[in-house]
Amino acid sequence: MEILLYILIGIVVLSLLAYLLQEKFLFKPEKLSADFVFKYDAPFQEYFFDVAPGVRINGLHFFREHPKGLVLYFHGNSRSIKGWAKYARDFYRFDYDVVLVDYRGFGKSTGKRSEADMLSDMQFVYDRLKEKYGEDHLIVYGRSLGSGFAAKLAADNKPRYLILDAPYLNFIKVIERFLPILPVRWVLRFHLRTEKWLRAVRCHTYLIHGTKDRLIPLEHSEALQRINPDRITLIRIEGGGHNNLPRFDKYHNFIRDILKY
């Protein structure tokens, strides 16, 4: 009986710590000073989206002279757009403009994080971009963490395509793999329910997933595809892990084929 009490106390303590410190484990941002100067070998423009008092979302816009459309790119849970910007070339080489944005607390972006506020930020950015680009020329791309934000945007709007790179069913399923003894659904403040939002997406959705992804297993994408097999295409990258899909020719061939249409 005493042992069970100690176990229960341990779970309570761990749950409290997980609740209070979860942002440090979920988000690994690189912070940039306000005067940091971005430098790239392709034409680009820096953006600031003033969402609310004290909240400013920083973005980079890589542009072409005669763009076929725009890819709005949501990155993973680490670094900042300074490093993620190298992936813009996968799209602008096919004459698409690319916009990458940093979440609150990443790079130069400011503001306190919450799921609702972060989702609202991304909708604000989308609304500003669709003033210039018609939604039929707007592609939303979400990588890992960003797949949840991308799915929510596609559910609430009408982009041309939705592309999810190494997506998850929801954050609860991801965290439960690593903390199975904790009541994750009650402790976690960020649920990011991709599977819920994907049911409301009306455009065609493409899922890209490595068969050897050990952080977010392929099973997540397989479950997401089963939501609507006629409207959701799954591309498996044989041997691909979580962070190396752009090293595979199949990944680039897929991007090329999608952007042709």
C-alpha positions in Angstrom: 0.0 0.0 0.0 2.8 2.4 0.9 4.6 1.6 -2.4 1.4 2.5 -4.3 1.2 5.8 -2.5 4.7 6.7 -3.4 4.0 5.8 -7.0 0.9 7.9 -7.0 2.8 10.9 -5.5 5.5 10.4 -8.1 3.0 10.5 -10.9 1.4 13.6 -9.5 4.7 15.4 -9.1 5.8 14.4 -12.6 2.4 15.5 -14.0 2.8 18.9 -12.3 6.3 19.3 -13.7 5.2 18.3 -17.1 2.4 20.8 -17.0 4.6 23.7 -15.9 7.7 22.9 -18.1 6.1 21.4 -21.2 6.9 24.4 -23.4 10.6 23.8 -22.8 10.2 20.3 -24.1 7.8 21.0 -26.9 9.4 24.1 -28.4 13.2 24.5 -29.1 13.3 28.0 -30.6 16.3 29.9 -31.8 15.8 33.6 -30.8 17.1 36.4 -33.0 17.8 40.0 -32.1 15.4 42.6 -33.5 18.3 44.0 -35.6 19.4 40.6 -37.0 20.0 40.9 -40.8 18.9 37.9 -43.0 21.1 37.1 -46.0 20.3 34.7 -48.8 21.3 34.3 -52.4 17.7 34.5 -53.7 15.4 37.6 -53.8 13.5 37.9 -50.6 11.7 40.4 -48.3 11.3 40.4 -44.6 7.8 40.8 -43.2 6.3 41.7 -39.8 2.7 40.9 -39.1 1.4 43.0 -36.1 -1.2 40.6 -34.8 -2.0 42.3 -31.5 -0.4 44.6 -29.0 2.9 43.0 -28.0 2.5 40.3 -30.6 4.6 40.5 -33.8 5.1 37.6 -36.2 8.2 37.7 -38.3 8.3 36.2 -41.8 10.4 35.8 -44.9 9.0 36.1 -48.4 11.1 34.5 -51.2 9.7 35.8 -54.5 9.9 35.2 -58.2 9.3 37.6 -61.1 6.2 35.8 -62.4 5.1 33.4 -59.6 2.7 30.6 -60.4 1.4 30.8 -56.8 2.5 30.9 -53.2 3.6 28.2 -50.7 2.9 29.2 -47.1 5.4 27.1 -45.1 5.1 26.2 -41.4 8.3 24.8 -39.9 9.0 22.3 -37.1 9.5 22.9 -33.4 13.2 24.0 -33.4 15.4 26.8 -34.7 13.9 29.8 -36.6 13.2 30.8 -40.2 16.8 31.8 -40.4 17.7 28.1 -40.8 14.4 26.8 -42.2 14.7 29.2 -45.1 17.0 26.9 -47.0 14.0 24.7 -47.8 12.3 27.5 -49.7 14.4 26.6 -52.7 12.5 23.4 -53.0 9.5 25.6 -54.1 10.9 28.8 -55.6 13.0 26.8 -58.1 9.6 25.9 -59.6 8.6 29.5 -59.8 6.5 29.6 -56.6 6.8 32.4 -54.1 7.4 31.1 -50.6 6.5 32.6 -47.2 7.9 31.2 -44.0 6.9 32.5 -40.6 8.2 32.1 -37.0 5.8 31.1 -34.2 5.6 33.2 -31.1 8.9 33.1 -29.2 10.9 31.9 -32.3 13.3 34.1 -34.1 12.1 37.7 -34.0 8.5 36.8 -33.3 7.1 37.9 -30.0 4.1 37.0 -27.7 3.2 34.5 -25.1 2.3 31.1 -26.6 -1.0 29.3 -26.3 -2.5 26.9 -28.9 -5.5 29.2 -29.6 -3.3 32.3 -30.0 -0.8 30.6 -32.2 -3.6 29.2 -34.5 -5.1 32.7 -34.6 -1.7 34.2 -35.6 -1.4 31.8 -38.6 -4.9 32.7 -39.7 -4.0 36.4 -39.5 -1.0 35.7 -41.8 -3.1 33.7 -44.2 -5.7 36.5 -44.4 -3.0 39.0 -45.3 -1.5 36.8 -47.9 -4.7 35.9 -49.6 -5.3 39.6 -50.2 -2.5 39.4 -52.8 -2.8 35.7 -53.9 -6.1 34.1 -54.7 -6.7 31.0 -52.6 -6.7 28.9 -55.8 -3.0 29.7 -56.1 -2.1 29.3 -52.4 -0.6 26.0 -51.1 -0.3 25.4 -47.3 2.7 23.3 -46.3 3.2 22.0 -42.7 6.3 20.3 -41.5 6.2 18.2 -38.3 4.9 20.6 -35.6 3.7 22.9 -38.4 1.4 20.2 -39.8 -1.2 20.9 -37.1 -1.2 24.6 -37.9 -1.4 23.9 -41.7 -4.3 21.4 -41.2 -6.3 23.9 -39.2 -5.8 26.6 -41.8 -6.8 24.3 -44.6 -9.9 23.3 -42.6 -11.0 26.9 -42.1 -10.1 28.2 -45.6 -9.9 27.1 -49.2 -6.3 26.7 -50.3 -5.4 24.9 -53.5 -3.6 22.1 -51.8 -2.5 21.0 -48.3 0.8 19.3 -47.9 1.8 17.7 -44.6 5.4 16.6 -44.0 5.9 14.0 -41.2 2.5 14.9 -39.6 1.0 13.6 -36.4 -2.5 12.6 -35.5 -2.4 14.9 -32.5 0.1 16.0 -29.9 -1.4 13.7 -27.3 -0.5 10.6 -29.3 3.1 11.9 -29.9 3.7 12.6 -26.2 2.1 9.4 -24.9 4.8 7.4 -26.6 7.4 9.0 -24.4 5.4 9.5 -21.2 3.0 6.6 -21.1 2.5 6.7 -17.3 1.3 10.3 -17.2 -2.3 11.5 -17.8 -1.1 13.3 -20.9 -4.5 14.5 -22.2 -5.0 16.3 -19.0 -1.5 17.7 -18.6 -0.9 18.8 -22.1 -1.9 22.4 -23.0 -1.2 21.9 -26.7 -3.3 19.2 -28.4 -3.1 20.3 -32.1 -5.6 17.8 -33.3 -4.6 17.2 -36.9 -7.0 14.3 -37.3 -10.0 16.5 -36.2 -9.2 19.3 -38.6 -8.3 17.1 -41.5 -11.9 15.9 -41.6 -13.0 19.4 -42.6 -10.4 20.0 -45.2 -12.0 20.3 -48.7 -8.9 20.5 -50.9 -6.7 17.6 -51.8 -4.2 16.7 -49.1 -0.8 15.2 -49.6 1.1 13.4 -46.8 4.8 12.8 -47.0 6.3 10.4 -44.4 9.5 8.5 -44.0 9.2 4.8 -43.3 11.9 5.0 -40.6 10.6 8.0 -38.8 11.2 7.2 -35.1 9.8 10.5 -33.7 6.5 10.5 -35.4 6.0 7.0 -36.9 4.5 6.4 -40.3 1.4 5.0 -38.6 0.3 8.6 -37.9 0.1 9.4 -41.6 -1.5 6.0 -42.4 -4.3 6.8 -39.9 -4.7 10.3 -41.3 -5.1 8.9 -44.8 -7.9 6.6 -43.7 -10.0 9.6 -42.8 -10.6 10.2 -46.5 -8.6 8.0 -48.9 -10.2 9.6 -52.0 -8.9 13.1 -51.0 -5.8 12.3 -49.1 -2.7 10.9 -50.8 0.2 9.3 -48.8 3.7 9.4 -50.2 6.0 7.0 -48.4 9.7 7.8 -48.5 11.5 4.5 -48.1 14.3 4.7 -45.6 13.4 8.3 -44.7 13.6 9.4 -41.1 12.1 12.4 -39.4 14.6 15.1 -40.4 16.1 14.0 -43.7 13.3 13.7 -46.3 14.8 16.4 -48.5 17.8 14.2 -49.0 15.7 11.8 -51.1 15.0 12.2 -54.8 11.5 10.9 -54.3 10.7 13.9 -52.0 11.9 16.4 -54.6 10.2 14.6 -57.5 6.9 14.7 -55.5 7.2 18.5 -54.9 8.0 19.0 -58.6 5.0 16.9 -59.7 2.6 18.7 -57.4 3.7 22.2 -58.4 3.3 21.5 -62.1 -0.5 21.5 -61.8 
